[in-house]
Amino acid sequence: MTMRLNYGVVGPEAVKAMMGLEQAVKDMGLEPGLFHLIKLRASQINGCAFCINMHSREARADGETQQRLDLLSVWRETNFFNDREKAALAWTEALTLIADTNAPDADYEALSAVFDERERVAITLAIAGINGWNRFAIGFRTPVPRAKA
């Protein structure tokens, strides 16, 4: 895969704005582990190798288990995720695939049952942000850095 362009060099102001969105989500109090799961699940759906690589490393560094990361793409088939995580993951899938799902009421109701309004905004911003990052990385063919031996 050949990188099409380095968007960080060409548009640093865009990267700064995207980083501002990430910081806003963090400042709203969304727990880091949940933030990692949202970023990973959306990146899996979108097929963003660069983001999957980065966010799985970050999640492990923050204490996430390899087993849960391995099973994230089939989270509905396990009992490894709590109710808050399940609701956030369902909402992540619904919004990432919004053209197909139209953000179903059932997913929003499940989200509303375990998250307050501010948390719902934070989760939705997190989903919007990672979908944006995925489009930068995939669209411009950002290469996955090789792990150091």
N, C-alpha and C positions, 0 to 999 in steps of 0.2 A: 504494500500500500504506500503510495506516495502522498505526502502532505501537500495539500493544495495551497494553503497559505497559513501564516502564523497570525491568527486573529489578535493575539495579545500584543504583537508588535504593530500591526496595522491599525488596530482600534483599541488602544489602551483605555480610552474613556468608556468604552462599552464594557470591558472587563471590570473596570472600577464600579460601574453601575450594577453589574451582576453581583459583584462581591458585596456591594451595599445591601442588596436584597438578601443575600445569605446572612449578613450580620443582623439585619432586621429580624429575620426568623429566629436567630440565636437569642437576640435581645428580648424576644417575646416569651422566652422561657421554655421552648420546646426541648425536651430532654435529648441529649446528644445521641443516645442509642436509637431512639425512634427516628431522629433525623437521618441517621445512617441507613436504617432500613428503608425509609422512603426513597432516598437517593439511589440505593441499590436496586430496589424493585422497579422503579421507573426506568433505570438504565438497562436492566435486563429486558424489559418489554421493548425498549427502543433499540436494543442491540448495540449499545455504546460500550465498546471494549475499553476505551480509555477511562471512562467514568467508573465502570465496574472494577477495573484494576485499582484505581485511586481510592474509591470509597470502601472497597472491601479491606484494603490495607488500613485505612483510617479506622474502620469499625473494629478490626482486630486489635489495633493499638489502644482503643478505648475500652477493651475488655470483652468484645463480642466473641462468641464461640465460633469455631470453624464449622461445627455441625449445623448451627442455625443458619450460618451464611450459605452452606451447601444446600440447605433445604428451603431457602427463601423463595425460590421460584415455584415451589409446591407447598407453600405455607398452609394452604387450606386442607392439605392432606396430613398434617401433623398436629400434635398437641404442644408444640414448642413455643407458641406465641400466645401472649395474654390478650385479653379482650380489647385493650387499647391498641395494641399492635395490630390485631386483626382488623379493627375498624379503620385504622390509618392505612393499612395495606390495601384494603378493599377500595378506599377512597382514592388512593394513589393509582390503582389500576383503572378505576372509573374515569378519572380525569386525564390520565395519560392516553387512554383510548376513547376520549370523549366523542369523537365522530361516530363511534359504534355504540357507546353506552348512553349518551345524553345525561350523564351524572344521575343515576337512578335514585329515586326517593328512598328506597330501602337502604342503600349505602349511606346516604346522608343521615337517615334516622339512626343507623347503627353508630355513625360518627358522633351524632348529637347525644347519644345515650352515655357516652364515656368521655367526651371532651366538652369543655365550656366554649363559649363563642370566640374568645380570644385564641384559644388553642386551635379551633377550627380554621380561623384565619391564618394562623402560623403554619398549620399543616398544608393548607391550600397554597400559600406562598412558597413553601418548600417544594411542593409538587411542580408549581409553575417554574420555579427556578431551575430545578434539575432537568426538566424538559427543555428549557432554554439552553442550558449547558450541553445537553446531549446533542442538540441540533448544531451547536458550534463545533463540537468535537467530531461528530459524524460528517457533517457537511463539509468541513475543511480537512477531513481525514487526519485528525491529530493522532500521531502514532503512540502506541503504548510503550513506555520506556521498559527496557529489559531490567529484570531484577539483578541486583549485584550479587555475584557469587560469594 
